[in-house]
């Protein structure tokens, strides 16, 4: 469901995605959109996953659209057939050179291509007005609400660049209701800007070999401090000598195929994170037929839809309790979770994104 907010009006329901959650989405027959996607920040992690699968699904979902993407010249982000890549060099100081490149090349491409709109995959985008509607994707506000989890320089860079992105945006696309609520609470001026909640898809993991066998170890994460790997290890000590094998996926990021293989054969996926904008591994695990443990984080509870084994607090005892329950999950519970996760598709993400874009044209 999309929600919008206009100048001087209370929150109200906006147009919904015009396709069933159980059937493929297609925007064929609608007026085509010419869009420029700023994917310069999509180097790794969740932002890369988002940009990769959004672009991959776009041509099939809206085949008449003209999609352009701005990338670094050394980017490994796959560019599907039907999407035009525009590559520019970045310097060694990635954050600074990226900001310069965005403010230089996005206005240039807007002049040359004359897109209907620009989609910024992160609020850290151009600092200049573009002359075309700008839709900014907001993933999370962790730097505002968990500042202790960031170094000072990174925190300041985010605060300044994100604030400028919010101010320039003609619309905000939040990846969860939790993120949109946080945005409107922390930055109340954004309430007057049109906005929508558009969830990620999870169908990119479909077809993973051996999915749902549940013969592997329990998998958890440690690539960022909010993932709470030490808390999970403490929970394993509570489980005692009968605790199953635990694998911690951390920094550096593992390749996509290896990541999917770990999740696909996992006995359980544990997401004990204390802050998520979405929590994609929750849906990925469910889609693969793996029981999932989540911390009581609003975004993960939102996307899990009651199909995860939720901790009631961030304590070792709760990690142990929820994990025991997940290990004992029966086939009916797993099947219901698979069915829930199957409704999250990247085609629906494209449709919801286009809907918001079209609303500001």
N, C-alpha and C positions, 0 to 999 in steps of 0.2 A: 504494500500500500504506500502510495506517495502522499506526502503532506506538503503544503505550501503555505507561505506566509507573505503577505503583501504589505506595502506601506500603509501604516495606520490601521491594519486589520488584525483581529485575533487569528490564532492558528486555525486553519480550516483544511478540510480534505481537498486535495487537488485531484487531477485526473489519475486514474489508476492504470497500471500496465494492462494493455488491451490484449491479453492472452491468458489462457488457463495455466496454473502452475503445473499441471500434469501433461501439457502438450507443448511441443516446440513453439517458440515465439518467432514470428516473422513480421517485418514491417513493410513487406512488399505491398505496393498499391498506394502507400502514403507518398506525399510530396518528399522528394529526396532532400537530404541535408548535406551540405559541404562543411566538413569540420576539420579543424587543425588540433591535434592532440599534443600537448607539451609533455613528453615522456623523458625529458632530460634527467629528472630525479630518479628514474626507475632503474637503478643500478642493481639492487639486491633486496632480499627480504619481501615483506608484504606488499610494498609498493610495486616491486618488479612483478610479483605474481598477479597483482591486480591489472597492471598495464598489459602484460603478456596475454592474459586470457580475455580481457575486454577487446583488445585488437583482434585476437584470433576469432572471436565470435561475431564481430561486426559485419564482415562481408556477407555471411550466410543469413544473418538476421535482417539486415537492411541492404540488400544487394544493389540498390540504386544510389546509395549514398556515395559521396566522394570523401574518402578519409585520408588525411595527411598526418604524419607523425614526425615531431622534432626529436632527434636522438643525438647523443654524443657519437663521434666518429668511431670510437672504440667500443660502443655498446654491443653486447651480445643478446640484446632483446630480440627475439624472433619477430620478423615482420612478415605477415601472411600475404599471399597473393591478393590483390585488390586494395592494398594499403600502400601509399606512397611515402617512402622514407626521405627525410631531409636531415643529413648528418652534418654536424659542425664540430670543430675541435674544442676540447677543453684542456686547461692547463693542469699542473700537478696539484695545486690547491683547489681541490674539486669544488668545495662549497662556494668559494669566492668566484672562481672562473665560471661556474654554472650560472650564478646570478647575473654575471656580466653577459654571458651568452644568451640567456633568456631575454634580458632587456634589450639586447641588440637584434637578435634573430627573429623573435616572435613578431615585433612590429614590422620587420622587413617581409616576413612571410605573409602577414596579413595584407600588406600592400600588394604583394605579388599574386597571391592566390585568391584574395577576396573571399575568405570563408564566411559562412553564415555565423559561425561561432568558434570560439577557442575553448577547449577543455583542458584545464590544468590538472594533472594527476596528483598534485600536491599543492598546498597553499603557498609554498615557497616557489614563486613564479616571477614573471616580469614585474618590475616596479613601475612600469610605464603603462598608461592607458593605451589601448590597442586600436580603437576604432571599430571593434567588433565585440559582440557580447562575450563576456568571459564567465564560464562556469567553473568553479573551483571545487575540487574533490577534497573533502575533509575526512581524514582517517581517524584521528584521535587528538585529544588535548592533553596527553600525558605530561608534556613539558610544563603545562600550566598547573596541573593537578597533582603531579608527582615530581616536582622539580628536583628533589634529592636524587632521582634516578638518572640525572644528566650532569655532565660537567658544565662548569660555568659558561665557557665559550659557546658550546653547542646550545645550551639553554637560551642564551642571549640571541644567538643567530636565529633560532627558531622563533622566539618571541617577536623579534623585529620583522623578519620576513613573512611569517604567517599573518601578522597583524596587517601588513600591507596587502597581502593577498585577499584577506577577508574584506578589506575596504574597497578594493578594486572590483570585486566580484559582482556580476549581475545576478548570479544565483549560486547557492551553496548546495552541493550534493554530498550528503552525509552517508557513510556506509552502514550506519546503524542508528536507531532511535536514540540510543545512549549518547552517541557522538553529537547528534543534533541538539539534544537537551543540554549537553555540556557546552556546546558552542553558544547557545542562546543565554546560558547562565553566566559563563565567564566573560563573554563579549556581547552584552545586551544590545548593542547597536546593530548586530547582525540580524536581530529579530525582524527588522523591516525589509530584509532582502529575501526574495523568493527562495524557497529551499525544498528539498525532497530527501527522503530516505530511500536509498537504492542499495539493496543487499548484494554481496558478492555471489558468484556461483560456486558450486563444488563439483560439477560434472567433469572437470579436467582430470580427476583421478579415476574416473570410470575406466574399466578395462585393465586395471593394474593386476598383473599376474599373481595368483594365489590369494587374492583379497578375501578377507573374512575367515581364513583358516584358523586364526587365533592360536597359532603354534609358536609364535615368536615371543620375545621378551616384552615387558611393558616399556612403552616409549614416553619420554618426557623431554623438556626443552630447556636450554640454558644460553641461548644466543643473546638474550637481554636480561637485565637484572630483574625486571618485573615477572619473569617466568618462574622464579622461586625454586630453582633446582635444589638448593640446600634444604628447603622445606620438604621437598619430596624425599630426599635422602633421609631426612629425620623421620618421615613417615615410614620409610622402609625399616628403620631400626625398631619402630613400634611393631611392625609386622613380624619381626623376629626371624628365626631360622627358616621358617617356611615361606618367607617372602620370595616372590618370583624374581627372575633376572630383570634388572632395570638397565635400560640404555638411555643415555642422555645425549640428545642431539644438540650441539652447540656451535660456537664460533670456531672455524669458519662454517658458513652455510654449506650443506651438502648439496650435490647436484639434484635436480628435480626427480630424475628416475630413481636414484638411490633413496631419496626422501620418501617417495611414494612406496617403494619396496619395504622400507622399515615400517611405515604405517600400515600397509596392507596385510602384513603377517603378524602385527602386534597382537598380544593378548588383550591389552588395554592401552588407551592413550590417556595420559594424565596432563591436564592443563591447569596447573595450580597458580596461574598468573593472578596478580592482584590488580591488573589494569589492562584492558584490551579495548581497541576500537571496534573490533569485530570478533576475532578469534577463529580464523579460518580452519586451523587444525581440528576444531570441534566438528565442523561439518565434513571435513575430509575424512576423519576417522569414521563418523557415522555412515558416510556414503560407501566406505569400504567394508562395512559390516563389523566394525570394531567398537566395543563399548567405550565410552568416553567419560572421564572424570573431569569436572570443572570446579574451579573456585567460585565463590559467590559474587562474581563480577557481573555487573548489569548487562554488558554486551554479550558475554558468553551465555548467560541465562536467556537473553533475548533470542539469539540464533539457535540455541539448543531446543527451545520450544518444549521443555519438559522431558526431553528424551536423553538427557545426560544424567550421570550420577553426581549430584551437586554436594560439595562440601558446604557446611554451614558457617565455617570460619577458616582462617588460614592457620591451622594448627596441625602438628604431626598426627595427632589422634584422628582428626577429620580426614587427612590424606589416607590414613590406614583404613578407616571405616568405609569411605567411599570406594576405595580400591577393592576391598573385599567384596562389596556389593557388585561392582562392575565385573569382577572375575567370575561371579556366580550368575551373571546375566543369562537368561534363557533365550531360545530362538525367537519367541514372540516379541520380546523386548527389543532385540537386535533388529528384527524385521520392521518394527514400527519406526525405529530410528533411521533405518535405510530409506524408508518411504518418506519420512520428513525431510531428510537431506536431499532427496532426489528432486524436491520442488525448487531447490536453489540452483538455477542454471545461469550460465553466462549470457545466454540469449535474453533472459529476463533482465539481466543487468544492462545489456545494451538497450533494450526497449525502454527501461526506466530512465536511462541516461538521455536517450533521444527525446523522451517526453518532456523532461525538464529543459533541455536545450531548446526545443521547439516553443516552449512557453515563454521564452524571453526574446524570441526573434521579432 
